[in-house]
Amino acid sequence: MGTEFGYYLEMAVRSLRRNPVLTALMILAVALGIGACMTTLTALHVLTGDPLPGRSGSIYMPRLDPRAADTGEETTPPVQVTWTDGMALLHARRATHQALMVGGSATIRPDDPGMEAFITSGRFTTADFFPMFGTPFAFGQGWSDAEDEGRARVAVISDALNARLFDGANSVGRVLHVNDASFRIIGVLKPWRPVPHFYDIYSGEYAKAEDIYVPLTASRDTELPRTGGVECWGAGSTEESDMERSTCTWLQFWVQLDNAQAKQAYATFLEGYAREQHAAGRFERNLPTALTGVQAFLDERHVVPSDVRLQFWLASGFFFVCLLNTVGLMLAKFLRRAGELGVRRALGASRRAIFAQLLFEAGIIGFAGGVIGLGFAVVGLALVRINPDRSAQLAHLDLPMLGITFVLSVVAAMLAGLFPAWRACQVPPGLHLKSQ
């Protein structure tokens, strides 16, 4: 097998060196197509990735419709909940884990007199946020349900904020001054960024993970500023002092349901809760509830920019055109070698061996095109990242996409070489022996 491979390699290199201009054109055609295709495919791969690999299939958003009867004809339940409903579902504890949350901002006042105060992103949530989403810890841990109920002033911070304030050292036990309050650091996360930022799209579909996490109850006590969307109806007010009593949806609520039975049981519970609220006069519309999974939610919200998909299909079309050009160039190259191939057939080489050798040559062209195309893709992704859009900043080649680049390039080139190789093998050897 090794001898045969070496023979095919030697023959292919000789053939490619014999017509360097034609060889260069074929490699360039493959490289341009691969570069364009992989640039857009990589961007699409990143933006449509699983935000919680291995976990997202068991994470759901419970959805209720507490809106007034005259709200409108919209029948899709809101993606957020009121404080009253959020707390009721949280304390019911019908799921493996449940987390009630809202985004916010925090003004950090460093102890170091040489550092100025700065504003960063925050997440005001409940204890189960960390085990439910599988956030990795570098130091310490998250807080407990008891600390939620006790409105404890504790905090978990990101690795980026820990590096900025404490040079990456273990800061558990240190005090963090946030706005006009002080929080004790109990945990430091490792680098963590779910893509897309599914649990709160109001912060941005491709926003970075937050820098500071504090108990939701403590954030209300200390009046930390919240961010995000609010939908009110009736006498609902967006005044901060009224948000916990107001008829407004402004909190995100997620649960973990580990199997189909747990999902069905929670759906039954949720429907029963909605009926109770309707009977009590709170839910005027009496619409069905819903449990929306992570991927279904992302699809519903059309999180992936439509222009990214369009660009991928356009690039795929361009790659197809490049392959058609490659087919023509290979056909011209292989037919010019008809005399050589005829002599080899007359000397005993089988049609199958000739065909395999020509396909091997096409594979080498594909590999070379993949190497150059990878360079084009790297340049293309660098240009994509110039775009200030958050989603564009995520475009990068990872190991799986690197492997796909070479596999796609070689396979595409060999497919492009099928017809030219077959056509070259159909030439009768006797015709060329006479001409020779």
FENTAPE-V805115 format. One record per pair of residues at least 12 apart in sequence whose C-alpha atoms are under 10 Angstrom apart, sorted by the first residue. I is the first residue (numbers start at 1). J is the second residue. Records with the same first field share a line. If there is no record, write none. Layout:
# FENTAPE-V805115
I=J, J
This chain:
# FENTAPE-V805115
4=357
5=357, 360
7=357
8=353, 354, 356, 357, 358, 359, 360, 361
9=357, 360, 361, 364
10=361
11=357, 358, 360, 361
12=357, 358, 359, 360, 361, 362, 363, 364, 365
13=361, 364
14=361
15=333, 334, 337, 358, 361
16=333, 361, 362, 364, 365
19=333
22=326, 329, 330, 332, 333
23=326, 329, 330, 333, 365
24=365, 368, 369
25=325, 326, 329
26=322, 323, 325, 326, 327, 328, 329, 330, 362, 365, 366, 368, 369, 413
27=326, 362, 364, 365, 366, 367, 368, 369, 370, 371, 372, 373, 413
28=322, 326, 365, 366, 368, 369, 370, 372, 373
29=319, 321, 322, 323, 324, 325, 326, 329, 365, 366, 369, 373
30=319, 320, 321, 322, 323, 324, 325, 326, 365, 366, 367, 368, 369, 370, 372, 373, 409, 410, 412, 413, 416
31=319, 322, 365, 366, 367, 368, 369, 370, 371, 372, 373, 374, 375, 376, 377, 409
32=315, 318, 319, 322, 323, 369, 370, 372, 373, 374, 375, 376, 377
33=315, 316, 317, 318, 319, 320, 321, 322, 323, 369, 370, 373, 376, 377, 409
34=315, 316, 318, 319, 320, 322, 323, 366, 369, 370, 371, 372, 373, 374, 375, 376, 377, 405, 406, 408, 409, 412
35=315, 319, 369, 370, 371, 372, 373, 374, 375, 376, 377, 378, 379, 380, 381, 405, 409
36=311, 312, 314, 315, 316, 317, 318, 319, 373, 374, 376, 377, 380, 381
37=311, 312, 313, 314, 315, 316, 317, 318, 319, 320, 373, 377, 405, 408
38=312, 315, 316, 319, 373, 374, 376, 377, 378, 380, 381, 397, 401, 402, 404, 405, 408
39=311, 312, 315, 373, 374, 376, 377, 378, 379, 380, 381, 382, 383, 384, 395, 396, 397, 401
40=308, 309, 310, 311, 312, 313, 314, 315, 316, 377, 380, 381, 384, 395
41=308, 309, 311, 312, 313, 315, 316, 377, 395, 397, 401, 405
42=312, 377, 381, 394, 395, 396, 397, 398, 400, 401, 402, 404, 405
43=308, 309, 311, 312, 381, 384, 391, 392, 393, 394, 395, 396, 397
44=304, 305, 308, 309, 311, 312, 395
45=395, 396, 397, 401
46=195, 196, 304, 391, 392, 394, 395, 396, 397, 398, 401
47=195, 196, 205, 206, 303, 304, 305, 308, 391, 392, 394, 395
48=195, 196, 295, 298, 299, 303, 304, 305
49=194, 195, 196, 295
50=194, 195, 196, 198, 294, 295
51=133, 193, 194, 195, 196, 197, 198, 199, 294, 295
52=133, 134, 135, 193, 194, 195, 196, 198, 294
53=133, 134, 194
54=134
55=132, 133, 134, 256, 258, 294
56=132, 133, 256, 293, 294, 295
57=256, 257, 258, 259, 293, 294, 295
58=96, 132, 255, 256, 257, 258, 259, 260, 262, 263, 293, 294
59=97, 98, 132, 133, 199, 254, 255, 256, 257, 258, 263, 291, 292, 293, 294, 295
60=98, 199, 253, 254, 255, 256, 257, 263, 290, 291, 292, 293, 294, 295, 296, 297
61=79, 80, 98, 199, 252, 253, 254, 255, 256, 290, 291, 292, 293, 294, 297
62=77, 78, 79, 80, 81, 86, 89, 252, 253, 254, 255, 266, 267, 270, 289, 290, 291, 292, 293
63=76, 77, 78, 79, 80, 81, 252, 253, 254, 270, 271, 274, 288, 289, 290, 291, 292
64=76, 77, 78, 79, 80, 81, 82, 85, 270, 271, 273, 274, 283, 286, 287, 288, 289, 290, 291
65=77, 78, 79, 80, 81, 82, 249, 274, 282, 283, 284, 285, 286, 287, 288, 289, 290
66=78, 81, 82, 85, 233, 247, 248, 249, 274, 277, 278, 281, 282, 283, 284, 285, 286, 287
67=231, 232, 233, 234, 247, 248, 249, 282, 283, 284, 285, 286, 287
68=232, 233, 234, 247, 282, 283, 284, 285, 286
69=233, 234, 283, 284, 285, 286
70=233, 234, 284, 285
71=232, 233, 234, 285
75=285, 287, 288
76=287, 288, 289, 290
77=287, 288, 289, 290
78=231, 249, 250, 290
79=200, 201, 249, 250, 251, 252, 253, 292, 297
80=100, 101, 102, 200, 229, 230, 231, 248, 249, 250, 251, 252, 253, 254
81=100, 101, 230, 231, 247, 248, 249, 250, 251, 252, 253
82=230, 231, 232, 243, 244, 245, 246, 247, 248, 249, 250, 251, 252, 253
83=100, 101, 243, 244, 245, 246, 247, 248, 249, 250, 251, 252
84=243, 244, 245, 246, 247, 248, 249
85=249, 251, 253, 273, 274, 277
86=99, 100, 101, 249, 250, 251, 252, 253, 254
87=99, 100, 244, 253
88=273
89=253, 255, 269, 270, 273
90=126, 253, 254, 255
92=269
93=255
94=255, 256, 257, 262, 265, 266, 269, 270
95=254, 255, 256, 257, 258, 262, 263, 265, 266
96=128, 131, 132, 255, 256, 257, 258, 262
97=127, 128, 129, 130, 131, 132, 133, 254, 255, 256, 257, 258
98=126, 127, 128, 129, 131, 132, 253, 254, 255, 256, 257
99=125, 126, 127, 128, 129, 130, 131, 132, 133, 216, 252, 253, 254, 255, 256
100=124, 125, 126, 127, 128, 129, 215, 216, 251, 252, 253, 254, 255
101=123, 124, 125, 126, 129, 199, 200, 214, 215, 216, 217, 250, 251, 252, 253, 254
102=122, 123, 124, 125, 126, 199, 200, 202, 203, 216, 219, 226, 227, 228, 229, 250, 251, 252, 253
103=121, 122, 123, 124, 125, 199, 200, 201, 202, 203, 210, 213, 216, 225, 226, 227, 228, 229, 250, 251, 252
104=120, 121, 122, 123, 124, 203, 210, 212, 213, 219, 224, 225, 226, 227, 228
105=119, 120, 121, 122, 123, 124, 178, 179, 210, 211, 212, 224, 225, 226, 227
106=118, 119, 120, 121, 122, 123, 177, 178, 179, 211, 212, 213, 224, 225, 226
107=119, 120, 121, 122, 177, 178, 179, 180, 224, 225
108=120, 161, 165, 176, 177, 178, 179, 180, 181, 182, 212
109=165, 176, 177, 178, 179, 180, 181, 182
110=164, 165, 166, 175, 176, 177, 178
111=165, 175, 176, 177
112=165, 166
115=164, 165
117=177, 178, 179
118=178, 179
119=178, 179
120=161, 210, 211, 212
121=203, 208, 209, 210, 211, 212, 213, 226, 227
122=157, 209, 210, 211, 212, 213, 214, 219, 224, 225, 226, 227
123=156, 200, 209, 210, 211, 212, 213, 214, 215, 216, 219, 226, 227
124=155, 210, 212, 213, 214, 215, 216, 217, 218, 219, 220, 224, 225, 226, 251
125=148, 213, 214, 215, 216, 217, 218, 219, 251, 252, 253
126=142, 143, 144, 145, 147, 148, 149, 213, 214, 215, 216, 217
127=142, 143, 144, 145, 146, 147, 148, 149, 214, 215, 216
128=142, 143, 144, 145, 254, 255, 256
129=142, 143, 213, 254, 255
130=142, 143, 156, 189, 213
131=256
132=254, 255, 256, 257
133=194, 199, 254, 255, 256
134=192
135=189, 190, 191, 192, 193, 194
136=188, 189, 190, 191, 192
137=156, 157, 158, 159, 187, 188, 189, 190, 191, 192
138=158, 159, 168, 169, 170, 187, 188, 189, 190, 191
139=156, 157, 159, 169, 170, 171, 172, 186, 187, 188, 189, 190
140=156, 170, 171, 172, 173, 185, 186, 187, 188, 189
141=155, 156, 172, 185, 186, 187, 188, 189
142=154, 155, 156, 157, 185, 186, 187, 188, 189, 213, 214, 215
143=155, 156, 186, 187, 214, 215
144=215
145=215
147=215, 217, 218
148=214, 215, 216, 217, 218
149=215, 216, 217, 218
150=215, 217, 218
151=214, 215, 216, 217, 218, 219, 220, 221, 222
152=183, 184, 214, 215, 216, 217, 218, 219, 221
153=176, 181, 182, 183, 184, 185, 214, 215, 217, 218, 219, 221, 222
154=173, 175, 176, 182, 183, 184, 185, 186, 187, 213, 214, 215, 218
155=172, 173, 175, 176, 182, 183, 184, 185, 186, 187, 188, 212, 213, 214, 215, 218
156=172, 183, 184, 185, 186, 187, 188, 189, 211, 212, 213, 214, 215
157=171, 172, 176, 185, 186, 187, 188, 189, 190, 210, 211, 212, 213, 214
158=187, 188, 189, 190, 191, 192, 209, 210, 211, 212, 213
159=187, 188, 189, 190, 191, 192, 211, 212
160=188, 189, 190, 191, 192, 210, 211
161=188, 189, 210, 211, 212
162=188, 189, 190, 211, 212
168=188
169=188
170=185, 187, 188
171=184, 185, 186, 187, 188
172=184, 185, 186, 187, 188
173=185, 186, 187
174=186
176=212
178=212, 222, 224
179=222, 223, 224, 225
180=222, 223, 224
181=218, 219, 221, 222, 223, 224
182=222
183=214, 218
184=214
185=212, 213, 214
187=213
188=211, 212, 213
189=211, 212
191=209
192=208, 209, 210
193=206, 207, 208, 209, 210
194=206, 207, 208, 209
195=207, 208, 209, 391, 394
196=208, 298, 303, 304, 391
197=209, 298, 303
198=294, 295, 297, 298, 303
199=252, 253, 254, 294, 297, 298
200=228, 229, 251, 252, 253
201=228, 229, 252, 298, 301, 303
202=227, 228, 229, 230, 252
203=227, 228, 229
204=228, 303, 390, 391
205=298, 301, 302, 303, 304, 305, 390, 391
206=303, 304, 389, 390, 391, 392, 393, 394
207=390, 391
208=390
220=240, 241, 243, 244
223=240, 241
225=240
226=240, 250
227=250
228=250, 251, 252
229=249, 250, 251
230=243, 248, 249, 250, 251
231=247, 248, 249, 250
232=246, 247, 248, 249, 250
233=246, 247, 248, 249
234=246, 247, 248
235=247, 248
236=248, 249
238=250
247=282
254=291, 292, 293, 294
255=291, 293
256=293
263=291
264=291
266=291
267=289, 290, 291
268=289
270=288, 289, 290, 291
271=286, 287, 288, 289, 290
272=289
273=289
274=286, 287, 288, 289
275=287, 288, 289
304=391
305=391
308=391, 392
319=412
320=412, 416
322=416
323=412, 413, 415, 416, 417
324=416
325=416
326=362, 365, 413, 416, 417, 420
327=362, 413, 414, 415, 416, 417, 418, 419, 420, 421
328=416, 417, 419, 420
329=416, 417, 420
330=358, 361, 362, 365, 413, 416, 417, 418, 419, 420, 421
331=416, 417, 418, 419, 420, 421, 422, 423, 424
332=420, 424
333=420, 421, 424
334=358, 417, 420, 421, 422, 423, 424, 425
335=420, 421, 423, 424, 425, 427
336=424
337=424
338=423, 424, 425, 426, 427, 428, 429, 431, 432
339=427, 428, 429, 430, 431, 432, 433, 435, 436
340=429, 432, 433, 436
341=354, 424, 425, 427, 428, 429, 432
342=354, 424, 425, 426, 427, 428, 429, 430, 431, 432, 433, 436
343=429, 430, 431, 432, 433, 436
344=429
345=425, 428, 429, 430
346=428, 429, 430, 432, 433
347=429
350=425
351=422, 424, 425, 426
352=422, 425
353=425
354=421, 422, 424, 425
355=417, 418, 420, 421, 422, 423, 424, 425
356=418, 421, 422
357=421
358=414, 417, 418, 420, 421, 422, 424, 425
359=413, 414, 415, 416, 417, 418, 419, 420, 421, 422
360=410, 413, 414, 417
361=413, 414, 417, 421
362=410, 411, 412, 413, 414, 415, 416, 417, 418, 420, 421
363=409, 410, 411, 412, 413, 414, 415, 416, 417
364=409, 410, 413, 414
365=409, 410, 413, 414, 417
366=406, 407, 408, 409, 410, 411, 412, 413, 414, 415, 416, 417
367=405, 406, 407, 408, 409, 410, 411, 412, 413
368=406, 409, 410
369=405, 406, 409, 410, 413
370=402, 404, 405, 406, 407, 408, 409, 410, 413
371=405, 406, 409
373=405, 406, 409
374=397, 402, 405, 406, 409
377=396, 397, 405
378=395, 396, 397
380=395
381=393, 394, 395, 396, 397
382=395, 396
383=395
384=396
